[in-house]
Amino acid sequence: MPGRRTVKMAGPDEAPEPEELAPRLLKLAMSLGGVDGAEAYASRNVMTIARLETLRHGRRVAGPNAQQLAVFSNFESCVRVVVKGAVGTAATVGQDDRALQNAVRDARAAAKLMSPDPNFRSLARPSGREPGRIAPDRAILEGEPAGALLEQARAAAGLVPEGIDLAGSVIAVSEVFSVCNSNGVDTGRGEDTLAVAQLTAERVEGGEVLSSGMGWSASRALGGLDAAGAARSALELAALRPRLRSVPEGDYDVLLGPYAVADIIDNLLAPQLGMAQIYSGTSWLPAERKAGGTGVTLRRPELGAAVACPSITLREEPHLPGAMGSRTFDDEGVPTAPRALIDKGVWKGVFSNSYHAYLYGFEPTGNGFRFGPRPGRMASAPVSNSPTNLVLETGDMALDEMVKECRGDALYIPRTWYTYPTRYGAPGFSSSNRSTAFLVRKGGLVPVAPNAFKLRGDVSRVLREVRGVGREASTATTWSAGFGSIVPHLLAGGIRVEKPAE
């Protein structure tokens, strides 16, 4: 239960555990004069990465030399203090009393220099929800995952035929953290793990990439990781010899593979569901300015509005046993909870940390995470509005049925690349085909070279013009995101194809 902890005290030559460090930091903060409230957070993360590269300087690398192994560790703590409505923050990598005392003094000094924040209501309060506990992978958390990662990388490398390069990373991340605050929030010891393989295969001739493919595998545990399967997916596309180097410009039906679907969700939809973006006006989802119960006028999300066709249902599922994004608590100590975000095309839910939730008058959703520049929690990172596992509900169509459903010439895109909004606060986006794609013509698939065209579209229109949803889903991870999207194929309209930039 939150609030109950058994702390194993560190010995004189041992680093303290996060569940020991956080309450020490909170106690120091609350002992300072003039502090009205405080939150302490400590995280210790270890990322082990096996880098795979089957070609080096144009020559094939054999055996164990195909892998490079690295371990990155991070142990930080962060304190937030409230002084007369102003919030000051400081972080430290030091774990002795002097470093912690300096951190709390710096946080108080920062708060005193700032004007009171009229939007700040409270640090996170106990939710009353029972946290959904998910067991971490002890092999990642306590053992030595390096051997397993190297074996996975070797198995993937052993599948590569002559003339094709396979490169990428197989990683394992452990997260140990603790959060407590002056409102009574107390997670005790939190433990999460994840494992990801992302591999790209390329056929290069004369310095030119003729064909390319990507494969991925993601899990909460090493036992659920399949780097060899990721390699097979990547090599299947890289083995093809494209028959087309470009396609005519125009509007197309587009059949999106799971990675391309995840790319759209991760970059164009999930951020727009965050209350920080809605508050600032950088979300394209419908919102209107109106006063709440306190009389404060805010941009308020129009929950209940239709934002997609009825075949689109998107849920957040933070407690899936084997999913890489499963987590018990967010980084403010709020228990995560499954819920609908879009239900049969109707907007139902948002992501929010405590700051925006209390400002808008609802309870935090358990989405206040501290994700840094690499996978894993980092105490010094700001509190975001981030999801856990995003699950797009499957439909009833097989891939060949979706191909037959295409109107006229269409495109099948297994992987997109550089998928970004063209303007913040608007639904327009651009992207391109990073891997070998296909022109769908008369029910057949004609391979098209990578980077052959540029995509332009309106994501709100694409979501409304979904004409088919695949019946199988897979986890797709884009750029080692902190969350996982579990998605099927989608067939949609509303996308225009243009020539790529020079």
C-alpha positions as CSV (number, residue, x, y, z in Angstrom):
1,M,0.0,0.0,0.0
2,P,1.2,3.5,-0.7
3,G,2.5,5.2,2.5
4,R,3.8,2.0,4.0
5,R,7.5,1.3,3.5
6,T,10.2,-0.9,4.7
7,V,13.5,0.7,4.0
8,K,16.8,-1.2,4.0
9,M,19.3,1.4,5.1
10,A,22.5,1.6,3.0
11,G,25.8,0.7,4.6
12,P,28.6,3.1,4.9
13,D,30.1,2.1,1.6
14,E,26.8,1.6,-0.3
15,A,24.7,4.0,-2.3
16,P,21.3,4.7,-0.7
17,E,18.2,3.2,-2.3
18,P,15.7,5.6,-3.9
19,E,13.1,4.7,-1.3
20,E,15.6,5.8,1.4
21,L,16.8,8.9,-0.5
22,A,13.4,10.4,-1.3
23,P,12.1,10.7,2.3
24,R,15.4,12.1,3.5
25,L,15.1,14.8,0.8
26,L,11.5,15.5,1.8
27,K,12.4,15.8,5.5
28,L,15.2,18.2,4.7
29,A,12.9,20.3,2.5
30,M,10.1,20.5,5.1
31,S,12.6,21.4,7.8
32,L,13.5,24.7,6.0
33,G,11.8,27.8,7.2
34,G,9.2,29.3,4.9
35,V,8.4,26.2,2.9
36,D,4.7,25.4,2.5
37,G,5.0,22.1,0.8
38,A,7.5,19.8,-0.9
39,E,7.9,16.8,-3.2
40,A,10.9,14.6,-3.3
41,Y,11.7,12.2,-6.2
42,A,14.7,9.8,-6.6
43,S,15.4,7.6,-9.6
44,R,18.1,5.1,-10.4
45,N,18.1,3.8,-14.0
46,V,20.4,1.5,-15.9
47,M,20.3,1.1,-19.7
48,T,22.3,-1.8,-21.2
49,I,22.6,-1.6,-25.0
50,A,24.0,-4.1,-27.5
51,R,24.7,-2.3,-30.8
52,L,24.6,-4.5,-33.9
53,E,26.3,-3.7,-37.2
54,T,26.9,-6.4,-39.7
55,L,28.9,-4.2,-42.1
56,R,31.8,-1.9,-41.1
57,H,33.6,0.2,-43.7
58,G,31.8,-1.8,-46.4
59,R,33.0,-5.2,-45.3
60,R,31.1,-7.8,-43.4
61,V,31.9,-8.3,-39.8
62,A,31.7,-11.8,-38.5
63,G,30.9,-13.4,-35.1
64,P,31.0,-11.6,-31.8
65,N,32.7,-8.6,-33.3
66,A,29.4,-7.6,-34.8
67,Q,28.2,-6.3,-31.4
68,Q,29.3,-3.4,-29.2
69,L,28.1,-3.3,-25.6
70,A,27.6,-0.3,-23.4
71,V,26.0,0.4,-20.0
72,F,24.6,3.8,-19.0
73,S,23.6,4.4,-15.4
74,N,21.9,7.4,-13.9
75,F,21.1,8.1,-10.2
76,E,19.5,11.5,-9.5
77,S,17.1,13.1,-7.1
78,C,14.9,16.1,-7.5
79,V,13.0,18.3,-5.0
80,R,10.1,20.7,-5.6
81,V,9.2,23.2,-2.9
82,V,6.3,25.5,-2.6
83,V,6.7,29.0,-1.1
84,K,3.6,31.3,-1.1
85,G,2.3,29.8,-4.3
86,A,5.6,29.8,-6.2
87,V,7.3,26.5,-7.0
88,G,11.1,26.1,-7.1
89,T,12.9,23.0,-8.4
90,A,16.4,21.6,-8.0
91,A,18.1,18.3,-8.8
92,T,21.3,16.6,-7.7
93,V,23.4,13.6,-8.5
94,G,24.9,13.8,-5.0
95,Q,23.6,11.4,-2.3
96,D,25.2,12.7,0.8
97,D,23.5,15.1,3.3
98,R,25.5,18.1,2.0
99,A,24.3,17.6,-1.6
100,L,20.7,17.1,-0.5
101,Q,20.8,20.1,1.7
102,N,22.2,22.2,-1.1
103,A,19.4,20.9,-3.4
104,V,16.6,21.9,-1.0
105,R,18.1,25.3,-0.4
106,D,18.5,25.9,-4.1
107,A,14.9,24.9,-4.7
108,R,13.7,27.3,-2.0
109,A,15.8,30.1,-3.3
110,A,14.4,29.5,-6.8
111,A,10.8,29.7,-5.4
112,K,11.5,32.9,-3.5
113,L,12.8,34.5,-6.7
114,M,9.7,33.7,-8.6
115,S,6.3,35.4,-8.5
116,P,3.4,33.2,-7.3
117,D,2.0,31.0,-10.0
118,P,-1.7,31.9,-10.3
119,N,-2.4,28.5,-12.0
120,F,-0.7,26.4,-9.3
121,R,-3.2,24.6,-7.0
122,S,-1.4,21.8,-5.3
123,L,1.3,19.1,-5.5
124,A,-0.2,15.7,-6.1
125,R,-2.6,14.4,-3.5
126,P,-3.4,10.8,-2.6
127,S,-5.8,9.5,-5.2
128,G,-7.5,6.8,-3.2
129,R,-7.0,4.4,-6.2
130,E,-5.3,1.0,-5.5
131,P,-2.3,0.8,-7.8
132,G,-2.2,-1.9,-10.3
133,R,1.0,-3.8,-9.6
134,I,2.9,-5.2,-12.5
135,A,5.9,-7.4,-11.8
136,P,9.2,-6.2,-13.4
137,D,11.7,-8.5,-15.0
138,R,14.1,-9.5,-12.2
139,A,16.8,-10.5,-14.8
140,I,16.9,-6.8,-16.0
141,L,16.4,-5.3,-12.6
142,E,18.9,-7.3,-10.6
143,G,20.9,-9.4,-13.0
144,E,23.2,-8.9,-15.9
145,P,21.1,-8.5,-19.0
146,A,24.2,-8.0,-21.2
147,G,24.6,-11.7,-22.0
148,A,21.0,-12.1,-23.1
149,L,21.1,-8.9,-25.2
150,L,24.3,-10.2,-27.0
151,E,22.7,-13.5,-27.7
152,Q,19.7,-11.7,-29.2
153,A,21.9,-9.6,-31.3
154,R,23.9,-12.6,-32.5
155,A,20.8,-14.5,-33.4
156,A,19.6,-11.5,-35.5
157,A,23.0,-11.1,-37.2
158,G,23.1,-14.8,-38.1
159,L,20.1,-14.3,-40.4
160,V,21.7,-11.7,-42.6
161,P,22.3,-12.8,-46.2
162,E,25.2,-11.5,-48.3
163,G,24.7,-8.1,-49.8
164,I,22.5,-6.7,-47.0
165,D,23.5,-4.8,-43.9
166,L,21.6,-5.1,-40.6
167,A,22.2,-2.4,-38.0
168,G,20.4,-1.3,-34.8
169,S,20.2,-1.7,-31.1
170,V,18.9,-4.2,-28.5
171,I,18.4,-2.6,-25.2
172,A,17.2,-3.3,-21.6
173,V,16.3,-0.6,-19.2
174,S,15.6,-0.8,-15.4
175,E,13.9,1.9,-13.5
176,V,13.9,2.1,-9.7
177,F,12.3,5.2,-8.2
178,S,10.5,6.6,-5.2
179,V,8.2,9.6,-4.8
180,C,6.8,11.2,-1.7
181,N,5.4,14.6,-0.8
182,S,4.0,16.7,2.0
183,N,0.4,15.9,1.0
184,G,0.9,12.2,2.0
185,V,1.8,10.7,-1.4
186,D,4.3,7.9,-0.9
187,T,5.0,5.2,-3.5
188,G,7.7,3.4,-1.5
189,R,9.9,1.5,-3.9
190,G,8.8,1.5,-7.6
191,E,10.3,-0.9,-10.1
192,D,9.8,-1.0,-13.8
193,T,11.7,-2.6,-16.7
194,L,11.6,-2.7,-20.5
195,A,13.4,-4.3,-23.4
196,V,13.4,-3.1,-27.0
197,A,15.0,-4.2,-30.3
198,Q,15.0,-1.8,-33.3
199,L,16.8,-3.0,-36.4
200,T,17.2,-1.6,-39.9
201,A,18.2,-3.6,-42.9
202,E,19.5,-2.0,-46.1
203,R,20.7,-3.2,-49.5
204,V,23.3,-0.7,-50.6
205,E,24.9,-0.8,-54.1
206,G,27.2,1.8,-55.5
207,G,26.7,4.0,-52.4
208,E,22.9,4.1,-52.9
209,V,20.3,2.5,-50.7
210,L,18.2,0.4,-53.1
211,S,15.9,-1.1,-50.5
212,S,15.3,-0.9,-46.8
213,G,13.2,-2.3,-44.0
214,M,12.8,-2.0,-40.3
215,G,11.8,-4.5,-37.6
216,W,11.2,-4.1,-34.0
217,S,10.3,-6.0,-30.8
218,A,9.3,-4.6,-27.4
219,S,8.5,-6.1,-24.1
220,R,8.6,-5.6,-20.4
221,A,10.9,-8.6,-20.0
222,L,13.8,-10.2,-21.8
223,G,11.7,-13.3,-22.3
224,G,9.3,-11.4,-24.5
225,L,12.0,-9.9,-26.7
226,D,12.5,-11.3,-30.2
227,A,15.4,-9.6,-32.0
228,A,15.6,-12.4,-34.6
229,G,11.9,-11.8,-35.4
230,A,12.7,-8.0,-35.7
231,A,15.5,-8.9,-38.1
232,R,13.3,-11.1,-40.3
233,S,10.8,-8.3,-40.7
234,A,13.5,-5.8,-41.7
235,L,15.2,-8.3,-44.0
236,E,12.0,-9.2,-45.8
237,L,11.7,-5.6,-47.2
238,A,15.5,-5.1,-47.7
239,A,15.6,-8.3,-49.8
240,L,13.2,-6.8,-52.4
241,R,14.5,-5.1,-55.5
242,P,12.2,-2.0,-56.1
243,R,10.6,-1.8,-59.6
244,L,9.8,1.9,-59.2
245,R,12.0,4.8,-58.0
246,S,9.0,7.2,-57.7
247,V,5.3,7.4,-58.0
248,P,3.1,10.1,-59.6
249,E,2.1,13.0,-57.4
250,G,-1.5,13.1,-56.3
251,D,-4.1,12.0,-53.6
252,Y,-3.9,8.4,-52.6
253,D,-5.6,5.8,-50.4
254,V,-2.7,4.8,-48.1
255,L,-2.4,1.4,-46.3
256,L,-0.3,2.1,-43.2
257,G,1.8,-0.6,-41.5
258,P,1.9,-0.8,-37.7
259,Y,5.1,1.3,-37.5
260,A,3.6,4.0,-39.7
261,V,0.4,4.0,-37.6
262,A,2.4,4.3,-34.4
263,D,4.4,7.1,-36.0
264,I,1.2,9.1,-36.5
265,I,-0.1,8.3,-33.1
266,D,3.2,9.1,-31.3
267,N,3.9,12.3,-33.1
268,L,0.6,13.7,-34.2
269,L,-2.1,12.4,-31.9
270,A,-0.7,11.5,-28.4
271,P,0.9,15.0,-27.8
272,Q,-2.4,16.7,-28.7
273,L,-4.2,14.7,-26.0
274,G,-2.0,16.3,-23.3
275,M,-3.5,19.0,-21.1
276,A,-0.3,21.1,-21.4
277,Q,-0.8,21.4,-25.2
278,I,-4.6,22.0,-24.8
279,Y,-3.9,24.7,-22.3
280,S,-1.3,26.4,-24.5
281,G,-3.3,26.2,-27.7
282,T,-0.9,23.9,-29.5
283,S,-3.3,21.0,-29.8
284,W,-5.5,20.7,-32.9
285,L,-8.2,18.8,-31.0
286,P,-11.4,20.8,-30.5
287,A,-11.4,23.1,-27.5
288,E,-13.2,26.3,-26.5
289,R,-12.4,29.1,-24.2
290,K,-14.8,29.3,-21.3
291,A,-14.9,29.9,-17.5
292,G,-14.9,27.1,-15.1
293,G,-16.4,26.9,-11.6
294,T,-13.7,29.2,-10.2
295,G,-14.4,31.8,-12.8
296,V,-11.0,31.3,-14.6
297,T,-11.3,31.3,-18.4
298,L,-9.3,28.4,-20.0
299,R,-9.2,26.5,-23.2
300,R,-11.3,23.5,-22.3
301,P,-11.2,20.2,-24.3
302,E,-14.5,19.4,-26.0
303,L,-14.8,15.9,-24.7
304,G,-17.6,14.1,-26.4
305,A,-16.8,15.6,-29.8
306,A,-16.3,13.2,-32.8
307,V,-12.7,13.4,-33.8
308,A,-12.4,10.2,-35.8
309,C,-14.5,7.7,-37.7
310,P,-16.4,5.1,-35.6
311,S,-13.9,2.3,-36.3
312,I,-11.2,4.2,-34.2
313,T,-11.0,3.3,-30.5
314,L,-7.8,4.2,-28.7
315,R,-7.2,3.2,-25.0
316,E,-4.5,3.7,-22.5
317,E,-3.6,0.4,-20.9
318,P,-0.9,0.9,-18.3
319,H,-1.2,-2.5,-16.7
320,L,-0.7,-4.9,-19.6
321,P,1.7,-7.6,-18.1
322,G,4.1,-7.9,-21.1
323,A,3.9,-4.4,-22.6
324,M,6.9,-2.2,-22.5
325,G,5.0,0.9,-21.3
326,S,3.3,-0.7,-18.3
327,R,3.8,1.3,-15.1
328,T,2.2,1.3,-11.7
329,F,2.8,5.0,-10.7
330,D,3.7,8.1,-12.6
331,D,6.6,10.3,-11.4
332,E,4.3,12.4,-9.1
333,G,3.2,9.2,-7.2
334,V,-0.2,9.1,-8.9
335,P,-1.4,5.5,-9.7
336,T,-1.8,4.8,-13.4
337,A,-5.3,3.7,-14.6
338,P,-6.7,2.2,-17.8
339,R,-9.2,4.3,-19.6
340,A,-10.6,5.2,-23.0
341,L,-9.1,8.1,-25.0
342,I,-11.1,7.8,-28.1
343,D,-14.2,5.5,-28.1
344,K,-15.7,4.7,-31.5
345,G,-14.5,8.0,-32.9
346,V,-15.6,10.1,-29.9
347,W,-13.0,11.9,-27.7
348,K,-13.2,10.7,-24.2
349,G,-9.9,11.3,-22.3
350,V,-6.7,13.3,-21.9
351,F,-3.2,12.9,-20.4
352,S,-2.5,15.2,-17.5
353,N,0.0,15.8,-14.7
354,S,-1.2,17.2,-11.4
355,Y,-0.5,20.9,-12.4
356,H,-3.0,21.0,-15.2
357,A,-5.5,18.5,-13.7
358,Y,-6.0,20.6,-10.6
359,L,-6.1,23.8,-12.7
360,Y,-8.9,22.3,-14.7
361,G,-10.7,20.8,-11.7
362,F,-10.2,17.1,-12.2
363,E,-8.0,14.4,-10.6
364,P,-4.6,13.6,-12.2
365,T,-4.7,10.8,-14.7
366,G,-1.3,9.3,-13.8
367,N,0.6,10.7,-16.8
368,G,3.1,12.9,-15.1
369,F,6.4,11.3,-16.2
370,R,10.0,12.4,-16.1
371,F,11.5,11.1,-19.3
372,G,14.9,12.3,-20.3
373,P,16.9,12.2,-23.6
374,R,17.3,8.4,-23.4
375,P,14.9,5.6,-22.4
376,G,14.2,5.5,-18.6
377,R,13.1,8.0,-16.0
378,M,15.4,10.8,-15.0
379,A,14.8,12.9,-11.9
380,S,16.2,16.1,-13.5
381,A,13.7,16.0,-16.4
382,P,10.6,18.1,-16.2
383,V,7.2,16.5,-15.4
384,S,5.5,15.8,-18.8
385,N,2.1,14.7,-19.9
386,S,3.0,11.3,-21.3
387,P,1.1,8.0,-22.0
388,T,2.0,4.5,-21.0
389,N,0.7,1.9,-23.5
390,L,-1.6,3.1,-26.2
391,V,-3.8,0.4,-27.7
392,L,-5.6,1.0,-31.0
393,E,-8.5,-1.5,-31.1
394,T,-8.2,-4.0,-34.0
395,G,-10.8,-4.5,-36.7
396,D,-11.8,-7.5,-38.8
397,M,-9.8,-7.2,-42.0
398,A,-6.8,-9.3,-43.2
399,L,-4.0,-7.5,-45.0
400,D,-5.0,-8.9,-48.4
401,E,-8.6,-7.8,-47.9
402,M,-7.3,-4.3,-47.2
403,V,-5.2,-4.3,-50.4
404,K,-8.4,-5.3,-52.4
405,E,-10.3,-2.4,-50.7
406,C,-7.9,0.2,-52.1
407,R,-9.5,2.6,-54.6
408,G,-7.5,2.9,-57.8
409,D,-3.7,3.2,-57.4
410,A,-2.9,3.3,-53.7
411,L,0.2,3.0,-51.5
412,Y,1.3,0.5,-48.9
413,I,3.8,2.1,-46.5
414,P,5.4,-0.2,-43.8
415,R,7.5,2.6,-42.3
416,T,7.3,6.3,-42.4
417,W,10.1,8.8,-41.5
418,Y,10.3,12.3,-40.1
419,T,6.6,12.5,-39.4
420,Y,6.0,15.9,-37.9
421,P,3.3,18.6,-37.7
422,T,3.8,21.3,-40.3
423,R,2.6,23.9,-37.8
424,Y,2.0,23.6,-34.1
425,G,-1.7,23.8,-33.2
426,A,-2.8,22.6,-36.6
427,P,-3.5,19.0,-37.9
428,G,-1.3,19.2,-41.0
429,F,1.7,17.0,-41.2
430,S,4.5,15.8,-43.5
431,S,6.3,12.5,-43.7
432,S,8.2,10.2,-46.1
433,N,8.7,6.5,-46.9
434,R,11.9,5.5,-45.0
435,S,11.7,1.9,-46.1
436,T,10.7,0.1,-49.2
437,A,7.1,0.8,-49.9
438,F,4.5,-0.5,-52.4
439,L,2.3,0.9,-55.1
440,V,-1.0,-1.0,-54.9
441,R,-2.1,-1.5,-58.5
442,K,-4.9,-3.9,-59.6
443,G,-4.6,-5.8,-56.3
444,G,-0.9,-6.3,-56.6
445,L,2.0,-4.8,-54.7
446,V,4.8,-3.2,-56.8
447,P,7.9,-2.4,-54.7
448,V,8.9,1.3,-54.5
449,A,12.4,2.5,-53.5
450,P,12.9,4.1,-50.0
451,N,12.7,7.9,-49.8
452,A,10.9,8.0,-53.1
453,F,8.1,10.4,-52.1
454,K,6.9,12.9,-49.5
455,L,3.6,12.5,-47.7
456,R,1.4,15.5,-46.8
457,G,-1.8,15.2,-44.9
458,D,-4.3,16.4,-42.3
459,V,-4.3,14.0,-39.4
460,S,-7.9,14.9,-38.4
461,R,-9.0,14.1,-42.0
462,V,-7.0,10.8,-42.0
463,L,-8.7,9.7,-38.8
464,R,-12.1,10.5,-40.3
465,E,-11.3,8.7,-43.5
466,V,-10.2,5.3,-42.1
467,R,-11.7,2.7,-44.4
468,G,-10.2,-0.4,-42.9
469,V,-8.6,-1.7,-39.7
470,G,-6.5,-4.8,-39.5
471,R,-7.4,-7.7,-37.3
472,E,-3.9,-8.2,-35.9
473,A,-1.9,-5.7,-33.8
474,S,1.8,-5.4,-32.8
475,T,3.8,-3.1,-30.6
476,A,5.7,-0.5,-32.6
477,T,8.2,1.7,-30.9
478,T,9.3,4.9,-32.6
479,W,12.7,6.3,-31.7
480,S,12.8,4.3,-28.4
481,A,9.8,6.3,-27.1
482,G,9.0,6.0,-23.4
483,F,5.7,4.4,-24.2
484,G,4.5,1.7,-26.6
485,S,1.8,1.9,-29.3
486,I,0.0,-1.5,-29.9
487,V,-1.6,-1.0,-33.3
488,P,-2.9,-2.8,-36.4
489,H,-2.7,-1.9,-40.1
490,L,-4.9,1.0,-41.2
491,L,-6.3,1.9,-44.6
492,A,-7.1,5.6,-44.9
493,G,-7.6,8.4,-47.3
494,G,-6.7,12.1,-47.0
495,I,-3.0,11.8,-47.8
496,R,-1.2,13.5,-50.7
497,V,2.0,12.3,-52.3
498,E,4.6,14.8,-53.5
499,K,8.2,14.6,-54.8
500,P,10.8,14.5,-52.1
501,A,12.9,17.6,-51.4
502,E,16.3,17.6,-53.0
